[in-house]
Amino acid sequence: MRPDLILYGWQLSYYTGKLRSYLRYKGIPFDEREVDLLTLVWRIKRKTGEVVMPVLVTPEGEWLQDTSAIVDRLELQQPQPAIAPAGPV
Ligand SMILES: N[C@@H](CCC(=O)N[C@@H](CS)C(=O)NCC(=O)O)C(=O)O
């Protein structure tokens, strides 16, 4: 079965690495696709209003950008395993 989420990003992008690592840690299945020029300057721009990556595409067809906002949203749906320590130590 194909994963529901598609991550558009570059291998060498720190932000893509942040989101890839998060998805792997949480065990959330995703397909990763390289961002080509057409996707970056046309498809992503049309869907998000920005020329930016990484972008996460949901099964509902939403194109989400900004890794912190994406993580906050996914955390609401799947809080475990936790990404923040339980206490200050
Ligand atoms: N706040 C964004 C930043 C993402 C970001 O800066 N991505 C860079 C590549 S790693 C980018 O798309 N730069 C394109 C530009 O600045 O036009 C996030 O967390 O996803």
The ligand as an SDF file (V2000), in Angstrom:
LIG
                    3D

 20 19  0  0  0  0  0  0  0  0999 V2000
   10.4100   27.7960    7.6440 N   0  0  0  0  0  0  0  0  0  0  0  0
   10.6300   26.8640    6.5780 C   0  0  0  0  0  0  0  0  0  0  0  0
   11.9560   27.1450    5.9170 C   0  0  0  0  0  0  0  0  0  0  0  0
   12.2370   26.2590    4.7470 C   0  0  0  0  0  0  0  0  0  0  0  0
   13.3530   26.8080    3.8950 C   0  0  0  0  0  0  0  0  0  0  0  0
   13.9490   27.8500    4.1770 O   0  0  0  0  0  0  0  0  0  0  0  0
   13.6310   26.0990    2.8230 N   0  0  0  0  0  0  0  0  0  0  0  0
   14.6440   26.5540    1.8780 C   0  0  0  0  0  0  0  0  0  0  0  0
   15.4420   25.3940    1.3510 C   0  0  0  0  0  0  0  0  0  0  0  0
   16.1530   24.4210    2.6110 S   0  0  0  0  0  0  0  0  0  0  0  0
   13.9710   27.2100    0.7150 C   0  0  0  0  0  0  0  0  0  0  0  0
   12.9810   26.6940    0.2540 O   0  0  0  0  0  0  0  0  0  0  0  0
   14.4690   28.3240    0.2200 N   0  0  0  0  0  0  0  0  0  0  0  0
   13.8910   28.8920   -0.9690 C   0  0  0  0  0  0  0  0  0  0  0  0
   13.8550   30.3730   -0.9240 C   0  0  0  0  0  0  0  0  0  0  0  0
   14.3100   30.9230    0.0970 O   0  0  0  0  0  0  0  0  0  0  0  0
   13.3580   30.9300   -1.8990 O   0  0  0  0  0  0  0  0  0  0  0  0
   10.5130   25.4440    7.1040 C   0  0  0  0  0  0  0  0  0  0  0  0
   10.7360   25.2280    8.3030 O   0  0  0  0  0  0  0  0  0  0  0  0
   10.1630   24.5330    6.3390 O   0  0  0  0  0  0  0  0  0  0  0  0
  1  2  1  0
  2  3  1  0
  2 18  1  0
  3  4  1  0
  4  5  1  0
  5  6  2  0
  5  7  1  0
  7  8  1  0
  8  9  1  0
  8 11  1  0
  9 10  1  0
 11 12  2  0
 11 13  1  0
 13 14  1  0
 14 15  1  0
 15 16  2  0
 15 17  1  0
 18 19  2  0
 18 20  1  0
M  END
$$$$
